[in-house]
């Protein structure tokens, strides 16, 4: 009798669970039913995602205040801006401010320098950051202490001001007593006047950029490596794959979408130069302008001399529009190869 009651109770409990499951499924179907009015569906969606919306609210507000709200100032690029009149009451002059950027003989040079150096930075930074991330992942598997040490050493340059970095570079490249010239003369060579030789500066700026930012950028790829399922590597080791084969067959293919996304974002800012790098490190030396002068430094010097805010706004507007078009073009090229790996 007791066993019968126990079995009967178990059957009743199972039936009750099934009833609850069917009821919950029915409620879910009703919640997503297209027959509900739009306000009802909106309220239900808001209740379900209230926590996520609250978490995103500070970031959305910051983005709106510092990224979208200032876009009203784009109108300055088309006006003869006068502080006394304000933005909207200043005289409209159309595209005359853009003549400052494209009408001078230096336009092609500074645009080429901006594109060439930033493209060089993107390629070298991607390779260096990927390499550092892979090496850091290998070290992490063997020594936690070494991992912490190397991470700190690689991240430290990112937080050093370019004013300080410019003095480091000057200590290395000073013509009179710089460390590099000491090494060259000790090897029997002739010292080089680095600050009067513009042909060397694309390499110098690329090296400084890598030293300062490669460690920081490697964090993104290291995070991507840590997110890869370890079972893939275990299966590869069972099949006899060595470290290089694991990197080539597992790590790099699975990191490809992340590399594409970061590259597309970098292309969006390819017309924006790192002002500290291009202004502080060459020490604003006019003898180096042929290879180090970019849009940002050119506009800064012109603004410092003329004080014309409209011309600076026109240059910024040009950089933003061209960067946006380059992102669309690069994303279109990625979609042609593989739709799954495109940004949008």
N, C-alpha and C positions, 0 to 999 in steps of 0.2 A: 504493500500500500504506500509505504514511504517512497519507494523507488518510483512508483507510478506518479506520485505528486511531484517528485523532483523532475522527472522527464516531462510531465505536463507543464510544469512551471518553466522549464527550459524552452519548450515549444512556444509558450506564450510570450516569453522574453524575446525570442527570435522574431516572432510575428510582430511584436511591438517595434523592434528595431527596424524591420522592413517598412513598417508603416511610417515611422519617423523619417526614414531615408526617402521614401516616395513623397512625403509631404515637403521635405526640404528641396527636393528636385523640382517639385511643382512650383514652390515659391520662387526658386531661381528662374524657372522658365517664365513665370509671370512677371518677374522683375525686368527681364530682358525682352519681354513681349513688345512687338511693334505697335500693339493696340493701345499701349499706355500713351498718354499725352506727353508732349515734349517737356513741359515743366515738371511733371511727375518723374520722368526718367532723369532729368537734370538734378532734381533734389536727391533721388536715390544714388546717383553717381557721386554727388557731393558728399553725402553721408559716408559712403564707402571709402572715399579718398581724402577725407578731411585731414587725417594725420599727415599724409604725404604733402598735401597742399600747404599745411602750416610749416613743414620742414623746408619747403621750397620758397616760401614767401620772402625771407630775408635776402636770398640770392636774387630773386626776381626784382625786388625793390632796388637793390644795388645796381643791377643791370639796367633797369629803367632810368634811374637817376643819373648814372655816370656814363651810359652808352647811348640811350635813345633820346633822352631829354635834350642833351647838348646838340643833337642833330638839327635842331632849329637854327643853330648858328651857321649852318651851311650857306644861308643866304648872304653871309658876309663876303663870300667868295665872289659875289656878283655885284658888290656895292663899293662905293668909295667911302669906306667906314670912317666916321668921325665920332670920337667918344662923346662929344657934347650933344650930338644928335641921336646917338643910340643906334642900335642895329637896324630897326625898321624905318627910321626916319632919315637915314643916310641916303645919299643919291645913288640911284641905280645906274651902273655903268656896263652891264652885260659881261662880256668875256674879256674885257681889257686887263683884268688882273692876271689872266692866263697868259697874256702876251709877255709878262715878266719872266715866266718859266720857259716858254717856247720861242720867244723872240730873240733871246740872247744867243751868242755863239757857243755858250757853254752848255746848252740844253742837251744836245746829243751825248756829250761827254759825261755829264752827271747822271743821265738816265742809264747809259751803258754801264757806268761804274756801279750804280745801285743794283741793276739786274745781275750783272756778272758776279759781283762779290757776294750778294745774297744767295744766288744759285750755288756758288762754290761753298758757302756756309751750310746750305741745306744738305748737299751731298756728303760733305765731310762730317758734318755733325751726325747725320743718320748712321753712317758707317761706324764712327767712333762710339756713339752712344750704344749701338747694338753690340759692338765688341766688348765694351765695358760691362754691359748687363750680362752677357754670356759668361764672361770671366768671373764676375761677382757671384753668379749662380753656382759656378763650379767651386769657388772658394767657400761658399756658404755650406756646401755639403761636407767640407772637411774641417773647418775651423770657424767657430762663431766669433772668437776674439779677433782673428784677422779680418773677418767680414766687417765688424764694427769699426776697426781701425781704418780700413780702406774706404769705407763709406764716408767717414768723417773727413778723411784727407781729400777725397774727390769732391765733396760738397762744399768745403771751405772756400775755394776760389769764387764760387757763385755769389757769395755774400760780401766780397771785397769790392769797394768802390773803384770805378774806373780811374778816378784821380790817383788812387794809390797804385793801381795797375800801371798807369802811365809812368810812374817813377820806377817801378820794377823794370819795365821795358827799357827805359832810358839808362838804367844801371847796366843792362846787358848790352845795349847798342851804342852807348856813348863813344864817339870817335876817339876821344883822348884816352880814357881809361876804362872803357867798357869791357865786360868779361868776354864777349864774343871776339872782339878784336885781339884781346890778349891770347886767346886760344889760337886764332888764325896766325898771328905773328910767331907764336911758339912752334907752330907747325911749319914755319918757313914761308908763309904767305904774306900778302900785303894787306894792311888794314883797310876796311871799307868805311866810307862816310855814309852811314845808313840814312841819316836824316837829310841827305841831299841826293839820294838815289831812289827815285820813285818806283823803279822796276822791281824792287825787292818787297814792296809793301803789301801787295796782295797775299803773298806767302806769310808775311809777318802778322798781318791782321787775322788771317785764317788760323794761324797757330795760337794767337792770343784768345780768339773766340773759342777754340776747342779747349784750351786750358781752363777757361773760366766757366764754360757752360756744359761741357760734355758729361761731367759727373752728375750734374743735376738732371739733365735730360735722360740719362740712362735709367733713372728711377722708373720712368714710364714703361720702358721695355722690360726692366727687371720685374715689375708688377705683372706684366703680361706673361713672362716666363713662369712665375710662381703660380699663375692661374691655370697652367697646362696640367692636365691629368697625369700624375706620376705613373699610372699604369702603362701609358704609351712608352715611356722610357724603359720600364721593366720588361715589357714585351720585346722591345728592340734589343735589350741586353741578352735576353734569352735566345734571340735569333743570332747573336754574335756580333751585333753592331758596335763599333767603337765610338768614342766621344764625337769625333768629327762627323761620322755617319748619322749619329743621333741629332746633332745640331743641324746638319743639312737636310735630314729627312723629316724631322719633327719640329724642332724649335723655330727655324726660319719660316717654314710654310705656315705654321700656326700664328706667327707674329706678323705675317704679311698684311692682314687687314689693319692692324694697329699702325704699322709703318705707313700704309697708304693714308690713313686718317691724319696722322701727324704731319705728313708731307703736304697734304692738301691744305691744312691749316697754315703751314709755313708759307706755302705759295700765296695764300691770301694776304700775307704781309711782306711779300717780296719787294714791294716798292717802299717799304718803311725800313730805314736803316737804324741800327743801334747807335744812337747819337753819341753816347759816351765812348764807344769803341772808335768811331770815326773822327771824333773831335778831340778827345783827350789823349789817346794813345799816340797819334802822329803829332800832337802838340800844336795843332792848327798851323802847321808849317806850310807856307805857300809854295815851297819847292816840291811838295808832295801832292799837290792838288790834282795832278793829271791822273793819278791812280787811287787817291783816297777821298776825293771830293764827291759827295753823294747829294741827293735831293735835300735831305734834312740839314746837312751842314751848310749847303749853299743858301737855303732859305733862311737859316738862322743868321748868317752873316749879312744877308740883304736886309733882314728885319732889324738887325742891330744898327745898321747904317741908316736906312730909310724910315724905319718905324711904321711901315705900311702893313697893317694887320690883314687887309684884304688880300694882298699877294700871298701871305703865308697861308691863309684859309684856302685860296685857290690851289696851292700846291698840295695841301692836305686832302682836298676834295678829289683832285686828280689821282692821288695815291690810293684813296679808298675805292674809287670807281674801277680803276684798272686792276687792283687786287681782287675785287669782286668778280670781274670778268675772267680773270685768270683762274680763279677757283672753279667757276662754271666750266671753263674749257678743260681744265685738268680732270674734273669729276666726270665730264662727258667722255674723255679718253679712257678713264678707268672703267666706266660702264660699258664701253664698246668691247673691252677685253673680258670683264667679269662683273656682272651686275651686282652680285652679292658683296663685292668688296668696295663698292662706291660709297661715298659719303651720303648721298641722297639720290 
